[in-house]
Amino acid sequence: MIRLSRQFINSLSAIVCLLMLVSASAGQVCTPHWDREIGMPGLSNDAVRALAVFDDGSGPRLHAGGGFESAGGVNVNGIARWDGSTWSALSMPSGIGIDGDTPSQVRALAVFDDGSGPSLYVGGNFSTAGGLTVNNIARWDGLNWSALTGPSPFPVGTGVAGEVHALAVFDDGAGPALFAGGTFISAGGITVNRIAKWDGVAWSGVSGPSGTGVSGGTSTTVRSLSVFNDGTGEALYVGGSFSTAGGIHVNRIARWDGTVWQALIGPSGTGMTGGTAVYAMTTFDDGNGPALFVGGDFGFAGGVVVSRIARWNATAWAALTGPGGTGVGGGVSPAVTSLQAFDDGHGPLLYAGGSFTTAGGWGGNQTTPANHVVRWNGLNWLPLTEAGINGVGSTTMSFAVFDDGAGPSLYLGGYFSTAGGLASHRISSWRACRYGPGDVNCDGQINSLDVLAFVTAIIDTDAYTSDYPGCDRRQADLNCDGQVNGIDVDAFVSGWLQADFSTCP
């Protein structure tokens, strides 16, 4: 217990009076919001198709890839780095960014350590990176670009012979490796059929007893890769536009456990039907247990009506249905093209982005607003709305969670030029609510319960720790001086009266 001064007792009397005044009040509710323009004039010419966070030795930075030429007025050629305040290029003396095809585009980003330290791997349709011949996939270590060349001689053994649309790190039993998916038939000079493994030294195919890679379907492509543990161990899930994997019938999605390919079968069907492709996958627990969430332009999953997004729990497919209906719709050729879990201050939610305009309702017949991005909380679809303006102005292609110095935010990339009514040239961020010191019990609201928590924090540190697990006692340090004392009581009372709780730097 601490010894209380007369100043503290007088301040505490004031806060007790305040508690009596606000005991019936709902208080201030924490509200996420759209960010201001990011590095205007933004990104030029083409969409942001991929986002990833990579630390090149100078701290974590957000990396954006696409077909754009400039970022924030800086020449970058398809890939750029954002530090929270400025854009910069990934360049060497021999060249800037990617180049070589028309149009050149970055479509996938992933961080992988091949044994020589973490590097950013970049995939898409381009022939050079930093002026070096790389053939659609390259490695950036923070200073230099390099090619992924196997035992076969240059140029046959360099990169892949076709577009790369997806990258993921997975341990198939032989150690962590980088898996790449796309339209390519060969990688490092060997036949792989649209999916290949890079172990840091050589390329290899992903083969089962009945075949290698994937085939069949319209414009056969692997478009998404994700790792999910269904309770029997981690496996690599592969989505795209194909009908077979390893020679077995799968319908646009398949499971690779390191040895065999498997189909994802529901009560009345296999994989996805009623569309052309799976575009996005991620793992998330929406209250029904950990599951793989899958997005695309399909209508059915395992024979179940799902409308472009579905949940796979290792044994069955399920739709994401709220009071208004199922899945997403609306717009021209609606599809889910990106998925990401993010906590906006009210607990983790699943974010879905794409070309849709409504959520809840087959064919877009429902009116829940969801302009190209929406949240799922396990029971309902929730729009991203600020000042009455919903979502973003056009298709969302990519997500990444990045802390730019003001707390973690959800960054969105795509074709849009506005987000929540703000100018946001192909990239924006949805900022989690951050009350900082005012939200003493860490529940996302400032109300009478915080007064009780604040008194507890000052009088008894041990009680505070046990009563509010997960909270830092510094939530009660309102004047940010590293101490919790009577001065903070005055700051707390002032904050309530002025409805202004600042956040410590």
C-alpha positions in Angstrom: 0.0 0.0 0.0 1.3 3.5 -0.7 1.3 6.4 1.8 -1.3 9.0 0.8 -0.4 12.7 0.9 -3.1 15.4 1.6 -2.9 16.5 -2.0 -3.6 13.0 -3.1 -6.5 12.7 -0.6 -8.0 15.9 -1.9 -7.6 14.7 -5.5 -9.0 11.3 -4.6 -12.1 13.0 -3.1 -12.6 14.8 -6.4 -12.4 11.5 -8.3 -14.9 9.9 -6.0 -17.3 12.7 -6.7 -16.7 12.2 -10.4 -17.4 8.5 -10.0 -20.8 9.4 -8.5 -21.5 11.7 -11.4 -20.6 9.2 -14.2 -21.8 6.0 -12.6 -24.9 6.0 -14.9 -23.0 7.2 -18.0 -22.1 5.0 -20.9 -18.9 7.0 -21.4 -17.0 7.5 -24.6 -16.9 4.5 -27.0 -13.6 3.7 -28.8 -14.1 4.2 -32.5 -11.7 3.0 -35.3 -11.2 5.4 -38.1 -9.7 5.9 -41.6 -6.3 7.5 -41.7 -5.4 10.7 -43.5 -3.7 10.5 -46.9 -0.6 8.3 -46.8 2.5 9.8 -48.4 0.5 11.8 -51.0 0.4 12.0 -53.9 0.1 8.3 -53.3 0.9 5.6 -55.8 0.6 6.1 -59.6 -0.8 4.2 -62.5 -1.8 0.8 -61.1 -3.2 -1.0 -58.0 -1.3 -2.1 -54.9 -1.6 -5.9 -55.3 0.6 -7.0 -52.3 1.6 -5.7 -48.9 4.1 -7.2 -46.4 6.1 -6.0 -43.4 9.9 -6.6 -43.5 12.7 -5.4 -41.3 15.7 -4.7 -43.5 17.9 -3.8 -40.5 16.6 -0.3 -40.0 13.3 -1.4 -38.3 10.1 -2.9 -39.6 8.8 -1.2 -42.8 5.7 -1.7 -44.8 6.4 -2.9 -48.4 3.9 -2.4 -51.2 4.0 -4.1 -54.5 2.0 -3.6 -57.8 2.4 -2.1 -61.2 2.8 1.5 -60.1 5.7 3.6 -61.2 6.0 6.1 -58.3 5.1 6.3 -54.6 4.8 9.7 -52.9 6.4 11.3 -56.0 9.4 9.0 -55.8 10.3 6.7 -58.7 10.0 3.1 -57.4 9.0 0.9 -60.3 6.5 -1.6 -58.9 7.7 -1.9 -55.3 8.1 0.7 -52.5 8.9 0.9 -48.8 6.9 3.0 -46.3 8.4 3.9 -42.9 5.4 5.7 -41.5 6.2 9.1 -43.0 7.9 8.7 -46.4 8.2 6.4 -49.3 11.5 5.1 -50.7 12.6 2.8 -53.5 14.3 -0.7 -53.4 17.2 0.1 -55.6 20.8 -0.8 -56.5 23.3 1.0 -58.8 22.1 -1.2 -61.7 18.4 -0.4 -61.4 15.3 0.6 -59.4 12.6 -1.9 -58.5 11.3 -4.4 -61.1 11.1 -4.2 -64.9 11.1 -6.1 -68.1 7.6 -7.1 -69.0 4.6 -5.0 -70.3 3.2 -4.3 -67.8 5.6 -5.4 -65.1 3.8 -6.1 -61.8 4.5 -7.3 -58.3 1.8 -9.7 -57.2 3.1 -11.4 -54.1 5.4 -10.7 -51.1 6.7 -12.9 -48.3 9.5 -12.9 -45.7 11.6 -16.0 -45.6 15.0 -17.0 -44.0 16.9 -19.4 -46.3 19.6 -19.7 -43.7 21.4 -16.5 -44.5 19.0 -14.2 -42.7 15.5 -13.0 -43.4 14.8 -11.5 -46.8 11.8 -10.2 -48.6 10.8 -12.4 -51.5 9.0 -10.7 -54.4 6.9 -12.5 -57.0 4.9 -11.3 -60.1 5.5 -10.8 -63.8 8.8 -9.1 -64.4 12.2 -10.2 -65.8 14.6 -8.0 -63.8 14.9 -6.6 -60.3 17.5 -3.9 -59.6 18.7 -4.4 -63.2 19.4 -8.2 -62.6 17.8 -11.0 -64.6 15.5 -12.8 -62.1 12.5 -14.2 -64.1 9.4 -13.3 -62.1 10.7 -13.9 -58.6 13.5 -12.2 -56.6 15.0 -11.8 -53.2 15.7 -8.4 -51.5 17.9 -8.6 -48.3 17.6 -4.9 -47.5 20.6 -3.8 -49.6 20.7 -6.0 -52.7 18.5 -7.9 -55.1 19.4 -11.5 -56.1 17.9 -14.2 -58.3 16.7 -17.6 -57.2 18.8 -19.9 -59.3 19.1 -23.6 -58.9 21.6 -26.2 -60.2 20.4 -25.7 -63.8 22.5 -23.2 -65.7 21.5 -19.6 -66.2 19.1 -18.5 -67.6 17.1 -21.8 -67.6 17.6 -22.4 -63.9 16.8 -18.9 -62.8 13.4 -18.0 -61.4 10.2 -19.4 -62.9 8.7 -19.5 -66.4 5.5 -17.6 -65.8 3.7 -15.3 -63.4 3.9 -15.7 -59.6 0.6 -14.9 -57.8 1.2 -16.3 -54.3 4.1 -16.9 -51.8 4.0 -18.7 -48.4 6.5 -20.3 -46.0 5.8 -23.9 -45.0 7.7 -26.8 -43.4 6.8 -30.0 -45.2 9.0 -32.1 -42.9 12.3 -31.2 -44.6 12.6 -27.8 -42.9 11.0 -24.4 -43.7 10.8 -23.5 -47.4 9.3 -20.9 -49.6 6.4 -22.1 -51.8 5.4 -20.1 -54.9 2.3 -20.5 -56.9 1.1 -18.9 -60.2 0.8 -19.7 -63.9 4.3 -21.1 -64.5 4.9 -24.6 -65.7 8.6 -24.8 -64.8 10.8 -23.5 -62.0 14.6 -23.6 -62.0 14.3 -25.5 -65.3 12.2 -28.4 -64.0 8.5 -29.1 -64.6 6.4 -28.2 -61.5 3.0 -27.3 -62.9 2.1 -23.9 -61.2 3.4 -24.6 -57.7 7.0 -25.0 -56.6 9.3 -25.2 -53.5 12.4 -23.1 -53.0 14.6 -24.4 -50.1 17.3 -21.7 -50.5 19.4 -23.8 -52.8 17.2 -25.4 -55.4 13.7 -25.5 -56.9 11.6 -28.7 -56.6 8.0 -29.7 -57.5 5.1 -30.5 -55.2 4.2 -34.0 -56.1 1.9 -36.7 -54.9 1.5 -40.4 -55.8 -0.6 -39.4 -58.8 1.0 -36.3 -60.2 2.9 -33.0 -59.8 1.3 -29.6 -59.1 -2.1 -28.5 -60.3 -3.9 -28.6 -63.6 -7.3 -28.1 -65.3 -9.8 -25.3 -65.0 -10.1 -21.9 -66.8 -6.7 -20.1 -67.0 -5.1 -22.6 -64.6 -3.4 -20.6 -61.9 -2.4 -20.9 -58.2 -3.6 -17.7 -56.7 -3.4 -18.2 -52.9 -1.3 -20.1 -50.4 -1.9 -20.4 -46.7 -0.8 -22.6 -43.8 -3.4 -24.1 -41.5 -3.4 -26.7 -38.7 -6.6 -28.7 -38.7 -5.6 -30.6 -35.6 -3.6 -33.2 -37.4 -0.6 -30.9 -38.0 0.2 -28.0 -40.3 -0.6 -28.3 -44.0 -0.2 -26.0 -47.0 -3.6 -25.1 -48.5 -3.5 -24.1 -52.2 -6.3 -22.1 -53.9 -6.8 -20.9 -57.4 -8.4 -21.8 -60.7 -7.7 -25.5 -61.2 -9.6 -28.8 -61.0 -6.9 -31.3 -60.0 -3.9 -31.3 -57.6 -1.4 -34.2 -57.7 -3.7 -35.9 -60.1 -6.8 -36.0 -57.8 -10.1 -34.1 -58.2 -10.2 -31.1 -55.9 -12.1 -28.1 -57.5 -10.1 -24.9 -56.9 -8.7 -25.7 -53.4 -6.5 -28.5 -52.1 -4.5 -29.5 -49.0 -0.8 -30.6 -49.2 0.6 -32.2 -46.0 4.1 -32.7 -47.3 3.5 -36.1 -48.8 0.1 -36.3 -50.5 -2.6 -34.0 -51.9 -6.1 -34.1 -50.5 -9.4 -32.6 -51.5 -11.7 -30.6 -49.1 -15.0 -32.4 -49.3 -18.3 -31.2 -47.9 -21.7 -32.9 -47.5 -22.6 -32.6 -51.1 -19.6 -31.6 -53.1 -15.8 -31.2 -53.4 -14.1 -27.8 -53.2 -15.6 -24.7 -54.7 -18.2 -24.5 -57.5 -20.3 -21.8 -59.1 -17.3 -19.5 -59.9 -13.8 -19.6 -61.4 -11.3 -19.2 -58.6 -10.2 -19.0 -54.9 -8.3 -15.7 -54.5 -7.6 -15.5 -50.8 -7.2 -17.6 -47.6 -6.3 -16.9 -44.0 -6.7 -18.6 -40.6 -9.0 -17.0 -38.0 -11.1 -18.0 -34.9 -14.5 -16.2 -35.1 -15.7 -17.9 -31.9 -16.4 -21.2 -33.5 -12.8 -22.5 -33.2 -9.7 -22.0 -35.4 -10.6 -22.3 -39.1 -9.4 -21.6 -42.6 -11.4 -18.8 -44.3 -11.5 -18.9 -48.0 -12.5 -16.1 -50.4 -13.1 -15.9 -54.2 -15.9 -15.6 -56.8 -17.5 -19.0 -56.1 -21.1 -19.6 -55.0 -20.8 -23.0 -53.3 -18.3 -24.7 -51.0 -18.7 -28.5 -50.6 -22.2 -28.0 -52.0 -23.1 -25.4 -49.3 -24.4 -22.0 -50.5 -21.7 -19.6 -49.3 -21.6 -16.6 -51.7 -17.9 -15.9 -52.2 -16.6 -16.6 -48.7 -16.6 -19.7 -46.6 -15.2 -21.3 -43.5 -13.4 -24.7 -43.4 -12.9 -26.3 -40.0 -11.1 -29.5 -41.2 -14.3 -31.6 -41.4 -16.9 -29.4 -43.0 -17.7 -26.2 -45.0 -19.8 -23.4 -43.5 -21.2 -20.1 -44.7 -20.7 -16.8 -43.1 -24.3 -15.8 -42.4 -25.6 -12.9 -40.4 -29.2 -11.7 -39.8 -29.4 -10.2 -43.2 -28.0 -13.1 -45.3 -25.0 -15.0 -46.5 -21.6 -13.9 -47.8 -21.0 -10.9 -50.0 -22.3 -9.6 -53.3 -23.2 -6.5 -55.3 -21.1 -4.7 -57.8 -19.7 -6.0 -61.1 -18.3 -9.5 -60.9 -18.2 -9.5 -57.1 -15.4 -11.5 -55.4 -13.4 -11.6 -52.2 -9.7 -11.1 -53.1 -8.1 -10.5 -49.7 -8.5 -11.6 -46.1 -6.8 -10.5 -42.9 -7.4 -10.8 -39.1 -7.0 -7.6 -37.2 -8.0 -6.2 -33.8 -9.4 -2.7 -34.2 -9.7 -2.1 -30.5 -12.8 -4.3 -29.9 -11.2 -7.7 -30.3 -10.0 -9.6 -33.4 -12.2 -9.5 -36.4 -11.9 -10.9 -39.9 -11.6 -8.3 -42.6 -12.5 -9.2 -46.2 -11.7 -7.1 -49.2 -12.6 -7.3 -52.9 -14.9 -6.1 -55.6 -18.2 -6.5 -53.7 -20.5 -3.7 -52.4 -22.8 -5.5 -50.0 -22.4 -8.2 -47.3 -25.1 -10.5 -46.2 -27.3 -11.8 -48.9 -27.0 -14.1 -52.0 -26.4 -12.1 -55.1 -26.1 -8.8 -53.3 -29.9 -8.5 -52.6 -29.3 -7.3 -49.0 -28.4 -3.8 -48.2 -25.6 -4.1 -45.6 -23.1 -1.5 -46.9 -19.7 -3.0 -47.6 -17.9 -1.0 -50.3 -15.0 -3.3 -51.2 -14.1 -4.0 -47.5 -16.1 -5.4 -44.6 -15.6 -7.0 -41.1 -16.9 -10.3 -39.8 -17.3 -10.8 -36.0 -18.6 -14.4 -36.0 -22.2 -13.4 -36.0 -22.6 -10.3 -38.1 -21.1 -8.3 -41.0 -19.9 -4.9 -39.9 -19.1 -2.0 -42.3 -16.1 0.3 -42.1 -17.8 3.6 -41.7 -16.6 7.0 -40.7 -18.7 10.2 -40.9 -21.4 8.3 -42.8 -19.1 7.2 -45.6 -18.5 3.5 -46.0 -15.5 1.5 -47.2 -13.3 2.4 -50.2 -13.9 3.6 -53.7 -12.9 0.5 -55.6 -11.5 -3.0 -55.3 -9.3 -3.9 -52.3 -6.5 -6.3 -53.3 -4.3 -6.7 -50.3 -4.0 -6.2 -46.5 -1.2 -6.0 -43.9 -1.0 -5.1 -40.3 1.7 -2.5 -39.6 2.7 -0.2 -36.7 3.9 3.0 -38.2 4.6 4.5 -34.8 1.0 5.3 -33.8 0.0 1.8 -33.0 -0.9 -1.2 -35.2 -3.1 -0.3 -38.2 -4.7 -2.3 -41.0 -3.2 -1.2 -44.3 -5.3 -1.7 -47.4 -4.0 -1.7 -51.0 -6.0 -1.8 -54.2 -7.4 0.2 -57.1 -9.3 2.8 -54.9 -8.6 6.5 -54.8 -10.7 7.3 -51.7 -11.2 5.6 -48.3 -13.9 6.8 -46.0 -14.2 9.9 -48.2 -10.5 10.8 -47.9 -8.1 10.9 -50.8 -6.1 7.7 -50.6 -4.4 6.9 -53.9 -4.4 3.1 -53.9 -3.4 2.7 -50.3 -4.9 3.7 -46.9 -5.1 2.5 -43.3 -7.9 1.7 -40.9 -6.6 2.8 -37.5 -7.6 0.9 -34.4 -9.0 3.1 -31.6 -6.4 4.1 -29.1 -7.4 5.8 -25.9 -4.0 5.2 -24.2 -4.0 6.1 -20.5 -7.7 7.0 -20.3 -8.9 3.4 -21.0 -7.5 2.1 -17.7 -9.2 -1.3 -17.8 -8.4 -1.8 -21.5 -12.0 -2.6 -22.6 -12.1 -0.2 -25.6 -14.3 2.3 -23.7 -13.9 5.2 -21.3 -16.6 5.1 -18.7 -17.3 4.7 -15.0 -15.6 1.4 -14.9 -12.3 3.1 -15.7 -12.8 5.3 -12.7 -12.9 2.2 -10.5 -9.9 0.7 -12.3 -8.0 4.0 -11.9 -8.6 4.1 -8.1 -7.5 0.5 -7.9 -4.4 1.2 -10.0 -3.3 4.0 -7.6 -4.1 2.3 -4.3 -3.0 -1.3 -4.9 -0.7 -2.3 -7.7 -1.1 -6.0 -7.0 -4.9 -5.8 -7.1 -4.7 -3.9 -10.4 -2.6 -6.5 -12.0 -4.9 -9.4 -11.0 -8.2 -7.6 -11.5 -7.3 -6.3 -15.0 -5.1 -9.0 -16.6 -3.4 -7.9 -19.9 -3.4 -4.3 -18.9 -0.3 -2.3 -18.2 -0.4 -0.3 -15.0 1.0 2.6 -17.1 -2.5 3.0 -18.5 -3.1 5.0 -15.3 0.0 7.2 -15.9 -2.0 10.0 -17.5 0.7 12.7 -17.4 3.2 10.3 -18.9 5.9 10.9 -16.2 6.6 7.3 -15.4 4.7 7.4 -12.1 1.2 6.8 -10.9 0.3 9.3 -8.2 -1.9 12.2 -7.2 -0.9 14.3 -10.2 -2.5 11.6 -12.4 -5.7 11.9 -10.4 -5.9 15.6 -11.4 -5.2 14.6 -15.0 -7.9 12.0 -14.9 -10.5 14.4 -13.5 -9.5 17.0 -16.2 -9.7 14.3 -18.9 -13.3 13.4 -17.9 -14.4 17.0 -17.7 -12.9 17.9 -21.0 -13.5 14.6 -22.7 -9.9 14.5 -23.8 -7.5 11.7 -22.8 -4.2 12.0 -24.6 -2.0 9.1 -25.5 1.6 9.0 -24.2 4.2 9.1 -26.9 
